[in-house]
Amino acid sequence: MKKILLLMMFWASFAVGATEWTKGEIRRVDIENKKVTIKHEEIKSLDMTPMSMVFNVDTPDMLRDIATGDQVEFVAEQRGTKLFAKQLKKIQ
């Protein structure tokens, strides 16, 4: 019984730390204000339907290699009332 419980806890820890990548298209880049507008698909972890919206980024460097029209993948995160795009990367 202890082994089963430990195994269940082990697998549950992976689910909690799972990263949900979301695809989208860049609509606007605002390096100065560290913001990017992305038309994105559904973000299940945030219970968000597909839409265009503004995301904050941690550093302006995250936005230097992307431009309007680029297809991207990113991880969305909510911090208080703000949404952040993390691990932003271009896709082909």
N, C-alpha and C positions, 0 to 999 in steps of 0.2 A: 504494500500500500504506500509506503514512504517513497519508493522508487517511482511509482506512478505520479504521485503528487509533485515530486521534484521535476520529473519530466514535463509535466503540464506547466509548471512555473517557468521552466527553461524556455519552452516554446512561446509562452505568453510574453516573455520579455522581448522577443523578436517582433511581435505584433505591435507592441507599444512604441518601439523605436523605428518602426517602418517609415521609409521616406516615400512620399507620394509625388511623383513627377507629373507635371501638367504641361501640355503642349499649348502653344499660342503663337500669335503674330504680333510683332512690335508695331504699335500705332504712333507712339511719340516717345522721344528720349529727352529728358531734362537733367543733364549732367550736373548743372549748377545746384539744383535743389534735391539731387539724389532721388529722382523719381522716374518711373517708366510706365507708360500706358500699354497694356497688353490686352488683346482680344483673345480670351482663353477659353478652353473647354471646361467642362464641369470639374470642380475641385471638391471631391467627396469629403475629404477631411474637414473642410470648412463649411460643408453643406451649402455650396455656392453653385448656382446654375451657370451655364456658359454666358459670358458677357464681356464687355470691354471695361476695364477699370484701371485706376492708377495704383501702382505699388511703390512702396519705398524700397530703397536698397541701402545696404550698410556703408558702402564706399562708392565714390564716383567712378573708380577704376572698373567696377563691374559693368559699366555702361559704355566704355570707350570703344569696344569692338562690335557693338551692335548698332543697327540703323533701322529706320522705318521700313517695314515690309519684311524684315528678317523673321524666319520661323525659329522659335526657341522652345526649350524645355526649361522648367524652373520648379522649385519647391516653394509653395506659398506657406507663409507662417503669419499668424496673428499675434501681435504683441499689444496688449491693451486694446485700444480702439484702432490701431494702425495695422495695415497689412504690408508684409514685406515679401519681395521676391528674392529667394536665396538660391545659390548654386545655379545661376542663370547661365545657359549655354546655347549657342547657335546650333541648329540642326540643318541637315541638307534636305 
